[in-house]
């Protein structure tokens, strides 16, 4: 529902519940997170998609901190070439 202490949810229904909880000082316990899916041949692609989404959420700033100057330069060159290659 919310992340951290004091952040409000964007969904109107969840916001209403949050407001009532805050005003009545009743804090509900968060629902347990579902376990990671078991890797079976039928849902392997779903599992890999979930792993990929998690990696995409790390963000560019954190990625750049782990790269060397040469690696950053190479990525920037590739991005610039892709931008200039597009037709206007």
Secondary structure, DSSP 8 states (H G I E B T S, - for coil): ---SSS---SSHHHHHHHHHHHHHT---------------GGGHHHHHHHHHHHHHTS-HHHHHHHS-HHHHHHHHHHHHHHHHHS--
